[in-house]
Amino acid sequence: MTSELPKQKTDWTIKDSTDLYSLEKWGDNYFSINELGNIDVHPKRVKDEKLDLMALVNELEGRNLKLPILIRFNDILEDRLERLHTAFANALKKYDYEGRYLGVFPIKCNQQRHVVEELISCGRQWNFGLEAGSKAELLIALSLIDDAESLLICNGYKDQRYIETAILARQLGKRPVVVIEQADEVERIITASQELGAAPLIGIRAKLSSRSSGHWGSSTGATAKFGLSVPDILITVEKLQASGLLNDLCLLHFHIGSQINDIAIIKDALQEAGQIYVELNRLGAPMGYLDVGGGLGIDYDGSQTATGASTNYSLQNYANDVVATTKECCEFNNIKMPTLVSESGRAIATHFSVLLFNILGTSQVPSQVPTPSRKECLSVRNLRETLDTIENASKASELDYSKLQEGWNDAIKFKDDAFNAFRLGYIGLPERAKAEQLTWACAKILIEQLSTKEKVPEELKHLKSTLAGTYYANLSIFRSAPDTWAIEQLFPVMPIHRLNERPTQIGHFADLTCDSDGKLAQFIDNGNVKSLLELHELKANEKYVIGLFLGGAYQEVMGNFHNLFGSTNAVHVRFIPGGGYQLEHVVRSNTKSDVLKFMEHEPEQLLERLRIASEVAIQQGTLKISAAQRLMEHLETSMHQSTYLQN
């Protein structure tokens, strides 16, 4: 689908913008529009507790923190964590569940130190833990978890050192659970336990027959990357029993994909996993924990549907189904209800950060009517006559859509004639330019007329996209929003100011990289997807700031250095009750020197090579000493500046 400009009205309200960008649907009460037309952030979802996002940007720039910038709202992170635990507390109470709930955060979702530290700090009241999927993440988790009740779920590939580290950490008073995800890990666990004379807490990840849907559907089922089949589970139990380690098997883990959009999938998986849990208990394993993995979805487009960018369930629905289904299975089989564990990283981290970037400029198709000259080619003359015909038809008291359609068809034909004539060398560049301008002038008149009409012929609806503009964004898609490129993830994108003005343009965004994939050209559209977004015309000497929302999960850690664009500036903001805020942490963007070092280039060596080249140019008389000095000053200063464009 493509975007259409809003129907003409005598005025424009912030309610119009709220509806246009579906803010109330995906914002989850964290965002609204104030009377100035700026986005307000409500860190605790309280109407009267708010921060003006545009005012915050201006103040950050006053602190020399330039756009693009990533703003992380710690209060939103805490609120998400509290809502998760509240939902499970409500479900445990509602269904008289005899076990408890323990949450863990998968570090891979956002590995930034201040983020993980914040989660551990505010999650201590719930014994909140972490999930590690690599040796490096294991080190992070071991250093941060200081609560003996908090779980450390150890996933991913595991070598001997990984397993030994987990065993020794258990002796430190931590609670790491080594989850067996590959059949060959069993032997390494047995060997490490025998050598150290101690065992880890052990879990098993099951490959369920239940499959997910959407982008991650292929990662589940019998061909899933991780997990044991039922035959492998039975072999593993036998090996653990033979080695005296079955009493340390305490957890069953399953994962049916990220961003699960349909609650029915979750129910099916829970029923299957519940039966496996029961059977493990019957085989003699003490068990005690059921880890339902990740997958708790986010409603990115606000449609509340089982589509890739949404979910057909709420957080409370999810918690209710996990608790109720597990209880039903345990009661039916007369076994003790386990402690429920979830790894809900996306649901916790998605909302808390907003990526803000400024627009550097735009490009539009040329639609001005060119000045006539005495000798113009036939195609250009025909286009001028067609333009007059369309203008006259549009001024009629009653629009004749057939004439408008005929006029547009003629314009396209005459434009093609001019292009062919140019290709064959019969007309020059000025004539071809006139043909383009006249064609788009015809389109512009049609758009202006049709935008006021409720019923527009299907053949003319595409016209608005012909005059769409490209807005050049001061960011790298590959660094800051890689999922939009890699898996076509849909994020809410909208201006953060001027929302009390009617958007008069439509367009998409192109980033700074020299890559045709470096663009944002998919936008939410009330449950659908559109390729163009309603935007405002740029004003001279005024910045135009766009926000990409709901990108707190995965985007920061998966970004790359395409064209050597590094990380943006980032700040952690804490709301002060009664008004105001404080910056708890400031993380400066990568400099050019930083990214060069990442690629094993030595900045000093590069500067020295350029200095030598300038000396040669001075000797040859092609470069003045003053110019050489100015060049070196630019280069040296640039090394210590952001990789992004500065005002």
Secondary structure, DSSP 8 states (H G I E B T S, - for coil): ---------S---HHHHHHHTTHHHHSTTSEEE-TTS-EEE-TTS-TTS-EEHHHHHHHHHHTT--SSEEEEEHHHHHHHHHHHHHHHHHHHHHTT-SS-EEEEEEGGG---HHHHHHHHHHTGGGT-EEEE-SHHHHHHHHHH---TT--EEE-S---HHHHHHHHHHHHTT--EEEEE-STTHHHHHHHHHHHHT---EEEEEB--S----GGGGGGSSTT-SS-B-HHHHHHHHHHHHHTT-GGGEEEEE----SSB--HHHHHHHHHHHHHHHHHHHHTT----EEE--S-B---SSS--SSSTT--SS-HHHHHHHHHHHHHHHHHHHT----EEEE--HHHHHGGGEEEEEEEEEEE----S-----SS--HHHHHHHHHHHHHHHHHTSSS--HHHHHHHHHHHHHHHHHHHHHHHTTSS-HHHHHHHHHHHHHHHHHHHHHHTT-S---GGGTTHHHHT-EEEEESS-HHHH-HHHHHS-----EEESS-TTS---EEEEEE-SSS-TT-EE--EEETTEEES-EEE----TT---EEEE-S--SSHHHH---GGG----EEEEEEE-TTS-EEEEEEE---BHHHHHHHTT--HHHHHHHHHHHHHHHHHHTSS-HHHHHHHHHHHHHHHTSBSS---
